[in-house]
Amino acid sequence: PNDNTFVTTSLASVTKQPVLDFSTAQQNLTLNFSEVGDLKNNGFIVLEIQGEGQFNDAEIRQWLSNRFWREPFTALLVSPNDHGNGVNSGEVADVRQFFKIISDGTQQTIDHTIDNNGKRLRLALASDVETTASRAGAKVELKLNLANQAFKLTSGSQGTVALTAGALWNASYTADPVATKPLFKLGKLFQLSLTNAGKATALVSEGFLKLDIGDADISATDFAITNVTTNQTIQRDKVNLTLTGDVSAFKKDANGNLVNKAGVSIGWKAAADGQSATAVLGAGKMAGGVQDALAAFGTLYVAADNTVPVPVVNFNVKAEIQGNSQATYNYFKDELADLFILTRDGMKFDTITTGTTSANLIHIRDVSNILPTEGGKIFVTITEYADHAANGRGEGTVLVTRKALSVTLPSGGAVTLKPADVAADVGASITAGRQARFLFEVETN
């Protein structure tokens, strides 16, 4: 196969060892022996595992056997001795031209040995292979997708497992080993994804009880979970979701289940303290490569008659599966930041100083009288301008971006700030004599 068609089997590295002991590759391989003499009498074709894995002896034997006596082999095919004009064949007579064959009286099996701690598989070449099959263009096709459960991989390992294939005779390689692309890749079990976070701003004019989107659901775009393995299944009811953030202001039913504007449960159940919500992914099984859309879980709703101020919060979500809840996987989790982003509106203003010696005083007053006990945060962005004369120009350099001051604005109260103290508070060093812009943003959270 070429690079565009090669199939790497993705497996979860958290698969429990007794399960990962029996793994199957999806990609078939064709070994091309292009030179006369690549295959030698009584030599070997050698397959060796690169990475953390081994061959399973019983399953390899089954793979290299036919079903009954004279029936053809199905998992290993060879190019027949017809000058390359025929398709690869599993007929016993054709396979015997390449390999030694042994029999237990019922099945015929290609003579083979597994050694090097289970990493090397040697296929014994026929004693007369140089006469019957060692020609330019000889081929051996390995149908690895029929080598059911023939690979033992290592639980907890990361990375890839590949093979090398070559021909060996009398302490020399007559056909140097060639590495395959990865047959297996061990990595994540599932992955959360998102296109756009659900966003809304709580309005100070409404006491933060209502949002700028009006009486509507807050909706994230394309929130989903994907089984990133090739062919492993996940039991949905074993996957638990946790939404982290203050959900006190969102509409719930009598049982604490969060609901959308239509009053339908969206799957999240609020914790008793209101600081998180949990859910179960669903029912049934999710096959390898399948993506589940999680539109309902990507929804929150603030009711028109809400009485709890909406906080400033970024909601994160975690999906996890417990190792003691099922037999296939050890513990695994995936996390996604900013499923929902909620802010509060406020005010912005700026002032220009010269260095930090300006006599400017910045006075901020709250007239809403509805700020929370901890007060409203005050953020500052400081930009210093290059030296320039009247009617000239100077480039701006941002020294700090939206850093919070240590002082907050009390509800119904006031804050008085000095530029020098503000710069020191956020660790900004302004060049003496240079103009600097202080952009203030006053928010409550």
Buried (B, 14 or more C-beta within 10 A) or exposed (E): EEEEEBBBBBBBBBBBEEBBBBBBBBBBBBBBBEBEBBBBBBBBBBBBBBBBBBBBBEBBBBBBBBEEEEEBBEBBBBBBBEEEEEEBBBBBEBBBBBBBBEEEEEBBBBBBEBEEEBBBBBBBBBEEBBEBBBBEEBBBBBBBBBBBBBBBBBBEBEEBBBBBBBBBBEEEEBBEBEEBBBBBBBBBBBBBEBEEBBBBBBBBEBBBBBBEBEEEBBBBEEBBBBBBBBBBBBBBBBBBBBBBBBBBBBBBEEEBBBBBBEEEBBBBBBBEEBEBBBBEBBEEEBEBEBBBEBBBBBBBBBBEEBEBBBBBBBBBBBBBBBEEBBEBBBEBBBEBEBBBBBBBBBEEEEBEBBBBEBEBEBEBEBEBEBBBEEBBBBBBBBBBBEEEEEEEEEEEEEBBEEBBBEBBBBBEBEBEBBBBEBBEBBEBEBBEEBBBBBBBBBBBB
